[in-house]
């Protein structure tokens, strides 16, 4: 859902590769759930204003977040369709 928002190239695991939600048998990189906050980490495509991209992510995630605040972190800006993996070496 977030990755399909206009201007979002990919979800990222954050600058140290630690941002993820763990589910049975899999993990979702780029999303971290806290008691009061949903934290979303993204790489964005160059060319679209970042505040517009962030607003689109808020619009997509907001209805699913319940009473939690949604924080969107832009970890990378890329010119290509494939975002480089932030935090990986």
ChimeraX commands (.cxc) that place a marker at each C-alpha (Angstrom):
marker #1 position 0.00,0.00,0.00 radius 0.5
marker #1 position 2.70,2.55,1.00 radius 0.5
marker #1 position 5.00,1.47,-1.83 radius 0.5
marker #1 position 2.20,2.24,-4.32 radius 0.5
marker #1 position 1.81,5.83,-3.10 radius 0.5
marker #1 position 2.86,8.39,-5.76 radius 0.5
marker #1 position 6.53,9.29,-5.35 radius 0.5
marker #1 position 7.41,6.41,-3.02 radius 0.5
marker #1 position 10.18,4.23,-4.47 radius 0.5
marker #1 position 10.24,1.67,-1.64 radius 0.5
marker #1 position 9.89,1.03,2.05 radius 0.5
marker #1 position 13.30,1.01,3.73 radius 0.5
marker #1 position 14.64,-0.66,6.85 radius 0.5
marker #1 position 16.01,2.64,8.17 radius 0.5
marker #1 position 19.57,3.92,8.37 radius 0.5
marker #1 position 20.75,0.97,10.46 radius 0.5
marker #1 position 18.56,-1.71,8.89 radius 0.5
marker #1 position 16.52,-2.20,12.03 radius 0.5
marker #1 position 13.07,-0.84,11.15 radius 0.5
marker #1 position 10.62,-3.71,10.65 radius 0.5
marker #1 position 7.45,-5.28,11.96 radius 0.5
marker #1 position 7.78,-8.96,12.69 radius 0.5
marker #1 position 4.91,-11.27,11.83 radius 0.5
marker #1 position 4.75,-15.07,12.05 radius 0.5
marker #1 position 7.11,-16.34,9.37 radius 0.5
marker #1 position 7.94,-12.95,7.86 radius 0.5
marker #1 position 8.85,-9.35,8.53 radius 0.5
marker #1 position 7.72,-6.09,6.97 radius 0.5
marker #1 position 10.71,-3.79,6.52 radius 0.5
marker #1 position 10.05,-0.07,6.84 radius 0.5
marker #1 position 7.16,-0.28,9.31 radius 0.5
marker #1 position 7.54,-0.18,13.07 radius 0.5
marker #1 position 4.56,-0.24,15.42 radius 0.5
marker #1 position 4.68,1.42,18.83 radius 0.5
marker #1 position 1.88,1.77,21.37 radius 0.5
marker #1 position 0.98,5.27,20.18 radius 0.5
marker #1 position 2.87,5.64,16.87 radius 0.5
marker #1 position 3.13,3.93,13.50 radius 0.5
marker #1 position 6.60,4.64,12.09 radius 0.5
marker #1 position 6.98,4.40,8.29 radius 0.5
marker #1 position 10.40,4.65,6.57 radius 0.5
marker #1 position 10.51,5.28,2.82 radius 0.5
marker #1 position 12.80,6.08,-0.07 radius 0.5
marker #1 position 11.25,8.60,-2.46 radius 0.5
marker #1 position 11.72,9.34,-6.15 radius 0.5
marker #1 position 13.35,12.63,-7.05 radius 0.5
marker #1 position 11.09,15.20,-8.66 radius 0.5
marker #1 position 7.94,15.27,-6.56 radius 0.5
marker #1 position 7.79,17.54,-3.50 radius 0.5
marker #1 position 8.54,15.51,-0.38 radius 0.5
marker #1 position 5.68,17.06,1.66 radius 0.5
marker #1 position 3.22,15.82,-1.02 radius 0.5
marker #1 position 4.68,12.31,-0.86 radius 0.5
marker #1 position 4.48,12.28,2.94 radius 0.5
marker #1 position 0.88,13.53,2.81 radius 0.5
marker #1 position 0.01,10.66,0.45 radius 0.5
marker #1 position 1.53,8.12,2.83 radius 0.5
marker #1 position -0.41,9.66,5.73 radius 0.5
marker #1 position -3.60,9.43,3.68 radius 0.5
marker #1 position -2.98,5.76,2.85 radius 0.5
marker #1 position -1.96,4.64,6.35 radius 0.5
marker #1 position -4.11,6.93,8.50 radius 0.5
marker #1 position -7.36,4.95,8.26 radius 0.5
marker #1 position -5.50,1.76,9.28 radius 0.5
marker #1 position -3.58,3.25,12.19 radius 0.5
marker #1 position -6.47,3.57,14.62 radius 0.5
marker #1 position -5.65,6.08,17.33 radius 0.5
marker #1 position -1.90,5.92,16.60 radius 0.5
marker #1 position -0.03,8.90,15.19 radius 0.5
marker #1 position 1.67,8.18,11.84 radius 0.5
marker #1 position 5.29,9.35,11.52 radius 0.5
marker #1 position 6.82,9.19,8.03 radius 0.5
marker #1 position 10.62,9.26,7.72 radius 0.5
marker #1 position 12.25,9.85,4.33 radius 0.5
marker #1 position 15.50,7.88,4.45 radius 0.5
marker #1 position 16.58,8.26,0.83 radius 0.5
marker #1 position 15.89,10.10,-2.42 radius 0.5
marker #1 position 16.53,8.20,-5.63 radius 0.5
marker #1 position 16.33,9.02,-9.33 radius 0.5
marker #1 position 15.70,5.42,-10.34 radius 0.5
marker #1 position 12.77,3.05,-9.96 radius 0.5
marker #1 position 14.86,0.83,-7.70 radius 0.5
marker #1 position 15.76,2.52,-4.42 radius 0.5
marker #1 position 19.10,1.61,-2.97 radius 0.5
marker #1 position 18.84,-0.27,0.28 radius 0.5
marker #1 position 19.40,2.27,3.03 radius 0.5
marker #1 position 21.51,0.96,5.86 radius 0.5
marker #1 position 22.77,-2.13,4.08 radius 0.5
marker #1 position 26.41,-2.65,3.31 radius 0.5
marker link #1:1,2 radius 0.2
marker link #1:2,3 radius 0.2
marker link #1:3,4 radius 0.2
marker link #1:4,5 radius 0.2
marker link #1:5,6 radius 0.2
marker link #1:6,7 radius 0.2
marker link #1:7,8 radius 0.2
marker link #1:8,9 radius 0.2
marker link #1:9,10 radius 0.2
marker link #1:10,11 radius 0.2
marker link #1:11,12 radius 0.2
marker link #1:12,13 radius 0.2
marker link #1:13,14 radius 0.2
marker link #1:14,15 radius 0.2
marker link #1:15,16 radius 0.2
marker link #1:16,17 radius 0.2
marker link #1:17,18 radius 0.2
marker link #1:18,19 radius 0.2
marker link #1:19,20 radius 0.2
marker link #1:20,21 radius 0.2
marker link #1:21,22 radius 0.2
marker link #1:22,23 radius 0.2
marker link #1:23,24 radius 0.2
marker link #1:24,25 radius 0.2
marker link #1:25,26 radius 0.2
marker link #1:26,27 radius 0.2
marker link #1:27,28 radius 0.2
marker link #1:28,29 radius 0.2
marker link #1:29,30 radius 0.2
marker link #1:30,31 radius 0.2
marker link #1:31,32 radius 0.2
marker link #1:32,33 radius 0.2
marker link #1:33,34 radius 0.2
marker link #1:34,35 radius 0.2
marker link #1:35,36 radius 0.2
marker link #1:36,37 radius 0.2
marker link #1:37,38 radius 0.2
marker link #1:38,39 radius 0.2
marker link #1:39,40 radius 0.2
marker link #1:40,41 radius 0.2
marker link #1:41,42 radius 0.2
marker link #1:42,43 radius 0.2
marker link #1:43,44 radius 0.2
marker link #1:44,45 radius 0.2
marker link #1:45,46 radius 0.2
marker link #1:46,47 radius 0.2
marker link #1:47,48 radius 0.2
marker link #1:48,49 radius 0.2
marker link #1:49,50 radius 0.2
marker link #1:50,51 radius 0.2
marker link #1:51,52 radius 0.2
marker link #1:52,53 radius 0.2
marker link #1:53,54 radius 0.2
marker link #1:54,55 radius 0.2
marker link #1:55,56 radius 0.2
marker link #1:56,57 radius 0.2
marker link #1:57,58 radius 0.2
marker link #1:58,59 radius 0.2
marker link #1:59,60 radius 0.2
marker link #1:60,61 radius 0.2
marker link #1:61,62 radius 0.2
marker link #1:62,63 radius 0.2
marker link #1:63,64 radius 0.2
marker link #1:64,65 radius 0.2
marker link #1:65,66 radius 0.2
marker link #1:66,67 radius 0.2
marker link #1:67,68 radius 0.2
marker link #1:68,69 radius 0.2
marker link #1:69,70 radius 0.2
marker link #1:70,71 radius 0.2
marker link #1:71,72 radius 0.2
marker link #1:72,73 radius 0.2
marker link #1:73,74 radius 0.2
marker link #1:74,75 radius 0.2
marker link #1:75,76 radius 0.2
marker link #1:76,77 radius 0.2
marker link #1:77,78 radius 0.2
marker link #1:78,79 radius 0.2
marker link #1:79,80 radius 0.2
marker link #1:80,81 radius 0.2
marker link #1:81,82 radius 0.2
marker link #1:82,83 radius 0.2
marker link #1:83,84 radius 0.2
marker link #1:84,85 radius 0.2
marker link #1:85,86 radius 0.2
marker link #1:86,87 radius 0.2
marker link #1:87,88 radius 0.2
marker link #1:88,89 radius 0.2
view
